[in-house]
Amino acid sequence: MRVLYVIVALLLAAPAAAHQDTVAHSRMVIRENGEVDYALKIPVEDLAETLGHHSHTPLDAPQVRSAEERLFRHFLPLVGLTSGGEPCPVERRGLDVPEDERLYGELRMRFRCPAGAPVTLDYRVFFDIDPGHMGMLEVESAGGTTRAELIGERPRWEVDTSVAGPPQLRAVAGAAAPPLEKSRPVTAAKPISAELASSGEKAEQIAEPHAHRDPGVEEPTTTPRRPRRNWMLMAFVVSVAGAGAFLAMRVARRRAKLPSR
């Protein structure tokens, strides 16, 4: 009987351990003066846990807008830009809740980096609770647009706009980026430009994962596979269930052989 309790507990725990895959959209607009407008767009149901609700609780636009301070406090340290190893100062540019086929929370920021210098994006959104999270990145400069995928194995990307044409993106390996807490916020804040405000529509144009290879993206020589989530847990549950059934059958047989008193 105890074995059956264990099996039931494991089966109930399996769905809870599997956090549904999350996807966020990021858009960077790099100016010639070094300013980088950055928009992080997340479906509102993926914001539920951050706001103290159960996972994937449906939220409405007023609930998300009223949580602007809390959302920035959580996500701002998870996105950073550095140049030459030094953090680029960042300022908050407000929260929007655009609606496409579903509601999104879009956090807007502006980084001030040296003009013309390559910058490195350090992206840590959701990887702590969802190793399979994917960030769809779109980078725009005067020379064009390039896209890349931000995954757990490749969370850091160097962006170079010094060459002619679209921005050149390269996955960065090696030592971790400087702590994002060093990126001191700039106090001034004003409404974001209309160009970035249209990111709600443009972000939807981001290609599906692996749909094509962007010529401006330099991929690592060996592309890591995304983690196979929960297969080990499920195999363990199946093994335990099989062992439990076998054990229960043996106990039943032994009881059947015992002489009745």
C-alpha positions in Angstrom: 0.0 0.0 0.0 2.9 2.4 0.8 4.3 1.6 -2.6 1.1 2.7 -4.3 1.1 6.0 -2.3 4.7 6.7 -3.5 3.7 6.0 -7.1 0.7 8.4 -6.9 2.8 11.1 -5.3 5.4 10.8 -8.0 2.8 10.9 -10.8 1.3 14.1 -9.3 4.7 15.7 -8.8 5.7 15.1 -12.5 3.4 17.8 -14.0 4.3 20.3 -11.3 8.0 19.9 -12.0 7.5 20.6 -15.7 7.4 24.3 -16.2 5.8 25.0 -19.5 8.2 26.4 -22.1 8.2 30.2 -22.1 9.0 32.5 -25.0 9.8 36.2 -24.9 10.6 38.7 -27.6 13.4 41.2 -27.4 14.0 44.1 -29.7 17.1 46.3 -29.7 17.4 49.5 -31.8 21.0 50.7 -31.8 21.5 54.5 -32.5 24.6 56.1 -34.0 25.2 58.0 -30.8 25.5 54.7 -28.8 22.0 54.8 -27.3 20.2 51.4 -27.4 16.5 51.2 -27.1 15.5 47.8 -25.7 12.0 46.3 -25.4 11.3 43.0 -23.6 7.9 41.6 -24.5 6.4 38.8 -22.4 3.0 37.1 -22.6 1.0 38.2 -19.5 0.4 34.6 -18.5 4.1 34.1 -18.1 4.2 37.1 -15.8 1.8 35.5 -13.3 4.4 33.8 -11.1 6.5 37.0 -11.0 3.4 38.9 -9.7 2.7 36.3 -7.0 -0.1 34.4 -8.8 -0.2 30.7 -9.7 1.6 29.7 -12.9 -0.2 30.9 -16.0 -3.0 32.6 -14.2 -4.8 34.8 -16.7 -4.2 38.5 -16.0 -5.8 41.5 -17.6 -4.2 44.7 -18.8 -5.0 46.8 -15.6 -3.4 44.2 -13.4 -0.2 44.2 -15.5 0.0 48.0 -15.7 -0.4 48.4 -12.0 2.5 46.1 -11.4 5.0 48.2 -13.4 7.3 48.9 -10.5 7.4 45.2 -9.4 8.0 44.0 -13.0 11.0 46.3 -13.5 12.4 45.4 -10.2 12.4 41.8 -11.2 13.4 41.9 -14.9 15.7 44.9 -15.1 18.6 43.0 -13.3 18.1 40.1 -15.8 18.9 42.1 -18.9 22.1 44.1 -19.3 24.4 45.6 -22.0 28.2 46.0 -21.6 30.8 47.6 -23.9 34.5 46.9 -23.5 33.7 45.0 -20.3 31.9 48.0 -18.7 28.2 48.1 -18.0 26.1 50.6 -20.1 24.0 52.8 -17.8 20.3 52.1 -18.2 17.1 54.0 -17.7 13.5 52.7 -17.5 11.2 53.9 -20.4 7.9 52.6 -19.1 5.6 49.6 -19.4 3.1 49.0 -22.2 0.5 46.2 -22.5 0.0 45.7 -26.2 -2.6 43.2 -27.5 -2.0 41.1 -30.6 -3.6 37.6 -30.5 -2.9 37.7 -26.7 -1.9 40.2 -24.1 1.7 41.1 -23.5 3.7 43.1 -21.0 6.4 45.1 -22.8 9.1 46.6 -20.6 11.1 49.4 -22.3 14.6 50.5 -21.4 17.3 52.7 -22.8 21.0 51.9 -22.5 23.7 54.5 -23.1 26.8 52.8 -24.6 29.9 54.3 -26.4 29.1 55.3 -29.9 30.2 52.9 -32.6 31.6 50.3 -30.2 30.4 46.6 -30.1 28.0 45.8 -27.2 27.3 42.5 -25.5 23.8 41.6 -24.4 23.6 39.5 -21.2 20.1 37.9 -21.1 19.0 35.8 -18.1 15.2 36.0 -18.3 13.3 32.9 -17.0 16.3 30.5 -17.3 16.2 30.0 -13.5 12.7 28.5 -13.6 12.5 27.3 -17.2 15.7 25.9 -18.7 13.9 25.6 -22.1 13.0 29.3 -22.3 13.7 30.9 -25.6 14.2 34.6 -26.2 13.6 35.8 -29.8 16.0 38.7 -30.4 15.7 41.3 -33.1 18.5 43.8 -33.5 18.0 46.9 -35.7 20.6 49.5 -36.7 20.9 52.0 -39.6 22.3 49.1 -41.8 19.4 46.7 -41.3 18.0 44.0 -39.0 19.4 40.7 -37.7 17.7 38.1 -35.6 19.0 35.4 -33.2 17.7 33.0 -30.5 18.6 33.4 -26.9 18.7 30.0 -25.1 20.2 28.7 -22.0 23.4 27.5 -23.7 23.8 30.9 -25.6 22.5 33.7 -23.3 25.2 36.2 -24.3 25.6 37.8 -27.7 28.0 40.5 -29.0 26.5 42.9 -31.4 28.7 44.8 -33.8 27.3 47.6 -36.0 30.7 49.0 -37.2 30.6 47.0 -40.4 28.5 47.9 -43.4 25.1 46.3 -43.6 23.0 44.7 -40.9 24.3 44.2 -37.3 26.7 41.3 -36.8 25.7 39.0 -33.9 28.1 36.5 -32.3 27.4 34.2 -29.4 29.8 34.8 -26.6 31.2 32.0 -24.5 33.6 32.0 -21.6 33.6 34.0 -18.4 30.3 35.4 -17.0 29.4 39.0 -17.7 30.0 41.6 -15.0 27.2 41.8 -12.4 24.2 43.6 -13.8 23.7 45.5 -10.5 26.7 47.7 -11.5 24.5 49.1 -14.3 23.5 52.3 -12.5 20.1 53.5 -13.8 19.9 57.0 -15.4 17.4 59.0 -13.5 15.9 60.9 -16.4 13.0 59.2 -18.2 10.7 60.4 -21.0 8.3 58.8 -23.4 9.9 56.3 -25.8 10.1 57.1 -29.5 7.3 56.2 -31.8 9.7 53.9 -33.6 10.2 51.7 -30.6 6.5 52.0 -29.7 5.7 50.1 -32.8 7.8 47.1 -31.6 4.6 45.4 -30.6 3.7 44.9 -34.2 7.3 44.3 -35.4 8.1 41.7 -32.8 5.5 39.4 -34.2 7.5 39.3 -37.5 10.3 37.4 -35.7 10.9 34.1 -37.4 10.0 30.8 -35.8 13.0 28.9 -34.2 15.3 27.4 -36.7 13.1 28.7 -39.6 16.2 30.2 -41.3 19.7 31.1 -40.6 20.3 34.9 -40.5 23.5 35.8 -42.4 24.4 38.4 -39.7 24.5 35.7 -37.0 27.7 33.9 -36.3 26.8 30.6 -34.8 29.1 28.5 -32.6 31.0 25.7 -34.3 29.0 23.2 -32.3 25.3 24.0 -31.8 24.2 22.6 -28.4 21.0 20.7 -28.2 18.2 22.1 -26.1 17.7 20.1 -22.9 15.4 17.1 -23.0 13.1 18.2 -20.2 11.6 15.7 -17.8 12.4 12.5 -19.7 14.6 11.3 -16.8 11.8 12.0 -14.3 9.2 10.3 -16.4 11.5 7.2 -16.9 12.0 7.1 -13.1 8.3 7.3 -12.5 7.6 4.5 -15.0 10.3 2.3 -13.4 8.9 2.9 -9.9 5.4 2.2 -11.1 6.5 -1.1 -12.7 8.4 -2.1 -9.6 5.4 -1.2 -7.4 3.0 -3.3 -9.6 5.4 -6.3 -9.5 5.7 -6.0 -5.7 2.0 -5.7 -5.2 1.5 -8.8 -7.4 4.0 -10.9 -5.3 2.4 -9.8 -2.1 -1.1 -10.8 -3.4 0.3 -14.2 -4.4 1.9 -14.8 -1.0 -1.4 -13.9 0.7 -3.3 -16.3 -1.6 -0.9 -19.2 -0.6 -1.3 -18.6 3.2 -3.6 -21.2 4.8 -6.8 -19.8 6.0 -7.3 -19.9 9.8 
